[in-house]
Amino acid sequence: MKTRGKVIVIGAGMAGLTAAHFLVEAGNEVVVLEQDSRPGGRIQSIERNGDTLDVGAQFIHTNYALTLELTRKFNLESDLAKMQSSDMMLRDGHFHIIPWGSVRVPAISLWSQIKMTRMFLPMLLRKKHMGLEGWPGLLDMDKLELSTFARLKLNEECLDYMVRALMLTYSMSEPEGISLAYFMRSLHMYVTTGAHCFRSGNDVLPRAMARNLDVRYDTTVEAILGNDVVRGVRTSRGEIEAAGVISAVPSPALLPLYANWNADQRAFLEQFAYSKMPLVLYEGELPAAVNYWGGVFDRKAGHRVSFITFPHMKYERASKARYLLAWPLGSLGAELIDSPEATVMQNVTTELRRAMPVEAASLEPSCVVRHPHTYPQYRLGMFEMLLRFKAAEGKPSGLYFAGDYNDGGLIEGAAQSGYRAARRLMAS
Ligand SMILES: Cc1cc2nc3c(=O)[nH]c(=O)nc-3n(C[C@H](O)[C@H](O)[C@H](O)COP(=O)(O)OP(=O)(O)OC[C@H]3O[C@@H](n4cnc5c(N)ncnc54)[C@H](O)[C@@H]3O)c2cc1C
């Protein structure tokens, strides 16, 4: 379907690239504007000593229908590796190993596990797909605060060692202030899907997509132009006229780009938040006993780094056994996100060595990757505000929204949001 003229897509992350891909496939003229010098946004891979390490998105889940369709389209299927490993949970100073797919979690009492299953299994069985719209009871669950719900309906152990661990590792949020609806989405992902990653680094997909598109790098969009009707954008390199614009940037980055948001749009953009984190890569000698991919630390014991991952455990021979990624989410991440690199490294190293003195003894920090928009945080009432924000699309006319926050987060949410924004624009 042809649009009436050139389309600008702001942002070359998965949302923007997917929107641009489908627009170009339908014969449209599309320019993608990206402030960075590479495509992929939060899908980011770096080279170290001949190894490729993902320092952004880690998993491609088996229910990512559109992401996997794009993987096939770009002939990358053979690059996918199945991730098969174990996790570790640190509780009361003990390391508990949990093989992936295991139904029994040794760190947690059987009674708490039964309580969790009895509470959430019936809700999960009613939710069959990943999209937001159509979730049974979405808006009711949007009004229930997760930590209060878990404390009242389950128990403290479930809150601290199951709900919190899941929210941190699958949704990068602490449960406090988060809606039950968002937890259900994370839980659904945890129990129903497996995970893959690309051997060449997860950014191989956005890189392949970007190669077929007109992407202008190092070009920051400063404003969306037009009052009632969009007429283009102003960038760090000058103005570009267009008949349609798709914004595919995280919502906090969208807010300053347009002056005349209506009340619902402004309320959502001002209040919707992402978790923040400076991810720290460590290098050095790892003890042979490290035989798990992810390790969750113990908030009750005062640990401030949320979790760690060992890239070599992603799949067989994924990399040399010499790296650790430390994920300081929650208050530590928010405190450190804008600090100088040396301060980030010093604080995270102190916390890491306090939590696992033996494993981290000979590791040194080697780089910091800042993620100011890690995952969207669906705090209380945010799904309802999001639905109102989406209903206000078309004001101004010609402006469409993509980005992971539109579709519940993650790579697949971003891809789906881009596909849908392209469809809406072409149908207009
Ligand atoms: C550390 C980490 C781990 C993750 N793990 C997983 C995982 O295992 N599985 C999973 O599915 N998801 C994971 N995610 C989330 C996933 O990466 C994101 O949901 C998804 O990549 C978001 O894509 P997007 O296109 O919406 O946004 P982004 O990737 O943020 O893309 C937005 C792009 O817009 C650009 N931009 C912003 N403002 C402007 C401007 N004014 N002008 C021009 N360009 C601009 C940015 O530079 C960026 O390239 C993870 C994220 C992080 C940070």
The ligand as an ORCA input file, in Angstrom:
! r2SCAN-3c Opt
* xyz 0 1
  C      20.209     -4.754     28.918
  C      18.935     -5.118     28.195
  C      18.547     -6.454     28.118
  C      17.395     -6.800     27.439
  N      17.052     -8.119     27.303
  C      16.036     -8.452     26.486
  C      15.792     -9.814     26.178
  O      16.490    -10.727     26.647
  N      14.769    -10.109     25.319
  C      13.993     -9.125     24.782
  O      13.084     -9.442     24.009
  N      14.194     -7.831     25.061
  C      15.213     -7.471     25.887
  N      15.471     -6.172     26.127
  C      14.521     -5.167     25.637
  C      14.661     -4.933     24.136
  O      16.007     -4.718     23.842
  C      13.818     -3.720     23.786
  O      12.488     -3.913     24.229
  C      13.766     -3.446     22.278
  O      15.018     -3.655     21.678
  C      13.280     -2.015     22.107
  O      13.284     -1.649     20.751
  P      12.745     -0.217     20.318
  O      12.956     -0.105     18.867
  O      11.381     -0.013     20.858
  O      13.661      0.841     21.117
  P      15.232      1.095     21.043
  O      15.954     -0.163     20.833
  O      15.550      1.895     22.256
  O      15.409      1.986     19.740
  C      15.156      3.369     19.714
  C      16.192      4.024     18.806
  O      15.854      5.395     18.680
  C      17.044      6.164     18.722
  N      16.663      7.524     19.124
  C      16.169      7.937     20.318
  N      15.887      9.248     20.288
  C      16.199      9.677     19.027
  C      16.124     10.940     18.365
  N      15.654     12.028     18.985
  N      16.545     11.022     17.089
  C      17.016      9.931     16.416
  N      17.097      8.697     17.001
  C      16.683      8.582     18.293
  C      17.908      5.417     19.727
  O      19.284      5.745     19.581
  C      17.603      3.968     19.396
  O      18.487      3.455     18.429
  C      16.608     -5.781     26.831
  C      16.991     -4.452     26.938
  C      18.140     -4.107     27.606
  C      18.554     -2.665     27.671
*
